[in-house]
Amino acid sequence: MKEDSRILEGVPPELIMDKKIAPDPRHIEDCDISIGEAIRVLSGKWKLSLLHELGGQTRRFNELRRALPDISQKMLTQQLRELEEEGLVKRNVIPDNPPKVEYSLSAYGQTLRPLFAVMLDWGANHRSRKAQSEKLSGKSS
């Protein structure tokens, strides 16, 4: 199965998208299932923002609220709980009066860091492309 998922490794995406190379149907099915799972785990209005905020640091609940001012307390709690259930976020309760709760990326959550690097590059390229397109068409943002 591992060999099947690497069948198109090194093949330029445009050859596949232009249908000059037909991928193995088994690879497409595996790819669809894997992408669907990633979307299921990361979907939610705030999950990617939360994961990004936790990037490489431990944050307390109220720090996350301040970093994402439009999120409600209920939604923040829910999204953090879901990310914790998936093993992406670690919750640490510090016994104090009152107790303190800290959140950080788990070791497994750290594996998403390359995804954020790609998203950062893509976003910068997209903004640049959009600005160039608007400049050529005479539109302003």
VENHU-V730541 format. One record per residue. N is the residue number from 0. SS is DSSP state (H for helix, E for strand, C for the rest). PSI is psi in degrees with one decimal (* if undefined). OMEGA is omega in whole degrees, -180 to 180 (none if undefined). Layout:
[[N/SS/PSI/OMEGA] [N/SS/PSI/OMEGA]]
This chain:
[[0/C/-36.9/-180] [1/H/-39.4/180] [2/H/-37.5/179] [3/H/-39.8/-176] [4/H/-13.0/179] [5/C/11.9/-174] [6/C/-30.2/-177] [7/C/9.9/180] [8/C/131.3/179] [9/C/-4.4/179] [10/C/125.2/179] [11/C/132.3/-177] [12/H/-32.0/-178] [13/H/-28.1/177] [14/H/-36.2/179] [15/H/-46.0/-177] [16/H/-34.2/178] [17/C/4.9/177] [18/C/29.3/175] [19/C/-21.3/175] [20/C/127.2/179] [21/C/119.8/178] [22/C/154.9/176] [23/C/128.8/-179] [24/H/-32.3/179] [25/H/-35.4/179] [26/H/-40.1/179] [27/H/-44.5/-180] [28/H/-46.0/178] [29/H/-41.7/-179] [30/H/-44.7/179] [31/H/-42.7/-180] [32/H/-44.7/-178] [33/H/-42.6/178] [34/H/-41.2/177] [35/H/-41.2/179] [36/H/-43.0/178] [37/H/-42.7/179] [38/H/-41.5/179] [39/H/-45.4/-177] [40/H/-38.8/-174] [41/H/-5.9/-178] [42/C/151.9/-175] [43/C/139.0/-174] [44/C/-31.2/-170] [45/C/-8.6/-172] [46/H/-47.4/-180] [47/H/-38.8/178] [48/H/-41.0/178] [49/H/-45.8/179] [50/H/-39.7/178] [51/H/-44.2/179] [52/H/-34.6/180] [53/H/-15.8/178] [54/C/-87.6/-179] [55/C/21.9/-176] [56/C/158.3/175] [57/C/134.7/-179] [58/E/144.8/174] [59/E/162.0/-176] [60/H/-49.9/-177] [61/H/-27.6/175] [62/H/-39.7/177] [63/H/-39.0/177] [64/H/-42.1/180] [65/H/-35.5/-180] [66/H/-29.2/-180] [67/C/75.1/-171] [68/C/-19.9/-178] [69/C/-6.6/-179] [70/C/139.2/177] [71/C/160.4/179] [72/H/-42.0/180] [73/H/-45.8/-179] [74/H/-41.1/178] [75/H/-46.5/179] [76/H/-46.3/-179] [77/H/-48.3/-177] [78/H/-41.4/177] [79/H/-41.1/179] [80/H/-44.0/179] [81/H/-41.4/179] [82/H/-35.2/177] [83/H/-42.3/179] [84/H/-32.7/179] [85/C/-6.9/179] [86/C/13.2/-178] [87/C/-27.7/-178] [88/E/141.3/178] [89/E/132.0/179] [90/E/126.0/-179] [91/E/118.7/179] [92/E/123.6/179] [93/E/114.2/-178] [94/C/114.8/-179] [95/C/-178.7/176] [96/C/101.0/-1] [97/C/161.3/180] [98/C/145.7/177] [99/E/142.6/178] [100/E/128.7/178] [101/E/147.1/179] [102/E/143.5/176] [103/E/164.5/175] [104/E/137.4/174] [105/C/173.1/176] [106/H/-39.5/178] [107/H/-39.9/177] [108/H/-31.5/178] [109/H/-24.5/180] [110/C/-12.2/178] [111/C/-10.8/-176] [112/H/-41.7/177] [113/H/-33.3/177] [114/H/-42.0/179] [115/H/-34.3/177] [116/H/-42.9/178] [117/H/-42.1/179] [118/H/-38.0/177] [119/H/-48.2/178] [120/H/-45.2/-179] [121/H/-44.8/-180] [122/H/-42.2/179] [123/H/-43.1/178] [124/H/-40.3/-180] [125/H/-44.8/178] [126/H/-42.9/180] [127/H/-44.8/180] [128/H/-43.1/-180] [129/H/-43.3/179] [130/H/-41.3/179] [131/H/-42.1/179] [132/H/-43.4/179] [133/H/-37.6/179] [134/H/-43.2/-180] [135/H/-33.2/-178] [136/H/-6.7/179] [137/C/4.8/176] [138/C/151.1/173] [139/C/151.8/-177] [140/C/*/none]]
